[in-house]
Amino acid sequence: MAIKADSAVVADQRRDQMLEAAAQLIAERGFADTRISDVAKRVGASPALVIYYFGTKDSLLTEALRFSEQTFYAMADELLASTPSLVKRFETLVHLTCVPQTQGEIPGSWGLWFDLWAQAFRHPEVKKDRVELDQRWRSMVAQVVRDGIHHEEIATVDAEEFAVAFTALLDGLSIQVALEDPVVDPERAYRIAMRFASTALGFDWKPIRRRSRS
């Protein structure tokens, strides 16, 4: 039994190594220019082993994105749990999303989302995975709103409806930031998102100057 357990741990570690390599390569080169053999070479494995774990290149993309998102959600959950007020929670969410992070984040992770959206447009399996990944993001935002209602920080609103609009706004702003748009810098994206949230939910918020890098 101990040997089987050890083998399972090794297999999980090997799989995570492949996912991390895939996430980094896709972020660096783009999905179209990343081959199964590239991922295998980076982790010192055979292409056949990568295919054994993931089956297809599309599956590798979605699993690599899930892997990179684990860091984001772990960080967000920890910060939200230690942040008591609704306003500060929204500031945290917007900061994590619209301001480039330099610690604990796979470089260029937004590039993974760009490729996922492009593949989801034409591939049903990737489209299904995209729905699941986006719903987790909306659910996090909706829960923050429900907590604010429960603690009487805001009036009752449709949390799910707000989450759809707010996450769409954050996604759009984050794309501009990731592409280094000269008009939509991180500070402006942050202000736009917070003003939208405060207006839609009815809480007071005054902008303060934030650093563009954490």
N, C-alpha and C positions, 0 to 999 in steps of 0.2 A: 504493500500500500504506500509506503514511504517513497519507493522508487517511482511509482506512478505520480504521486503528488509532486515530486521534484521535477519530473518530466513535464508536467503541466505548467509549472512555474517557468521553466526554461522556454517552453513554447510561447507562453504569454510575453515573456521578455523579448523573444525573437520577433514576435509579431509587432510589439511596440517599437522596436528598432526600425522595422520596415516602414511603419506608419510615420515615424518621425522623419525618416529619410525621404519618404514620398512627399510629406508636407513641405519640407525644405526645398526639394527639387522643383516641385510644382510652383512654389512661390518664387523661386529664382528664375525658372525657364518658361513657365506656363505649361498648361496641361498638354497641349498639342506637341510640345517639344520634349516632353518627359516620357521615356520608354521604361517598360518593365525592367529591361536589362540595366538601365541607369540606377534604378532603385536597388536592384540586386548587387550591383558593383559597389555601391556606397556602403552597404552593410556586410559585404563579403559573403554573399549567398548566391545561389544559382537562380536564374529567372524562373525555373520550374518550381522552386520553393515559394517564390513570391506568388506565382499563379495558384499554387496549392492553397495558400492562405486566403487569397482574395478573389480568385476566379477570373475577374476581368479588370481591365484598366479603369473602367467607369466605377466599379466597386471600390477599387483602390483610392480613387479620388474622394468619394463620399466618406470612406472610412478615415482617410487622412484628415479631412475637415473635421469629422467628429473628434478625432484625437487632438487636433489643435484647439478645438473649442472647449475641451475639458479644462484647460488652463484658464480660459476666460471665465467659465461658469464657476469654477472653484474659487477664483479670486473674487468674482462678483458676489457669490453666496456669503463668503466670509466678511466682505466689507458691508454688505447689506445687513447681515446679522448683528454687526457691531455699531450700526448707525441707527439711532433712535427715531429721528424725525423724517417725515415724508419729503420735505424739501431737500434735506441732505442726501436722502436716498436717490432722488432724481438727479441731483448734482453728481453723485457717484456714477450712476448709470451712463449719463451723458459724457462724463469725463472718460470713462473706460471705453466708450464707443467712438467718440469724435476726436479725442486727443491721442496721438500716437504714443504707444507705450514703449518703453525701452528695457523693461525687466520682466521676465517670466512670460514672454510672448514669442512665438515662432516668427522670425522676421518675414515681413510681407504677407502675413496671414490673410489680409484682405484679398490678395491675389487668388487664394483658394476659392473664396466666394465668387469672384468674377468668373472663374472657370466653371464652378458648379452651376451658376445661373445660365451660362452659355450652353453647357451640356444638357441641362434640364429642359431647355427649350425644345430639344429634338429627341431626347431619349427618355421614354416613360419610366424606366427604373430609377434614373437619376432624378427625374421630376418627383417621384414618390419620396425619395430620400430628402429632397429639398423641402418638401412640405413638412416633414417631421422635424428637421433642423430649425426651420423658421418658427414652427409652432412652439418649440421650447423657448425661444427668445420672446415671443409674444406672451407666453404664460408667465415668464418671470416679471415682465412689466405689469401684467394684469394683477399679479399677486401683490405687488407693491401698492397698487391703487386700492385693492381690497383691504389691505392692512391700514391704509390711511383712512378709509371709510370706517373701519372697525374702531379705530382709535379717535374717531370724530375730528380728524384734522381737515377733512374735506366733506362736502355734502355727497349724497349718494349719486353715483354716475354709473354708466355702463362701462365696466372695467375692460371687457373684451373689445368693445368698439373703440375705446380710447387706445388700447394696446395695438390694434391693427394700424390706426393712423399714426401713432407715435413711433412705432418701430419702422414703418415705411419712411417716415421723415428721417429718422436716425440713419437708416440704411443709405438713403440718398445723400445726406450730408457727409456721411463717412466715405462714400465713394469719391466725392469732391475732394475731401481731405487727403485720401489715399493717392489720388491723382495729382496732388499738390496744385490744385486750382488756385490761380492768383487772387481770385475774388473771395473764395470760400476757404479761409484759413481755419485752423482749429478753434481759435478764439471766437470768430464769428459764428461758426457752426454750433459751438457751445451756447452762445447767447440765443440764437434762433431756436434751438431745441428747448431750452429752459423757458423762454417766453411762451412758446406754444404750450408747454405743459402747465405753466402757471395760469394761463388764460383758460385753457380747456377744463382744468380741475378747480380753478378758483382759489389758488393759494398765492400769498404774497412772495415775490422774489425780486431782488435787486441785483443786477449784475455786478460782479467784482472782477478785477483784472486777474486772469489766471495765467500761469506759465504755459507755454505751448508745448513743453516737454515735461514729462513727469520725472 
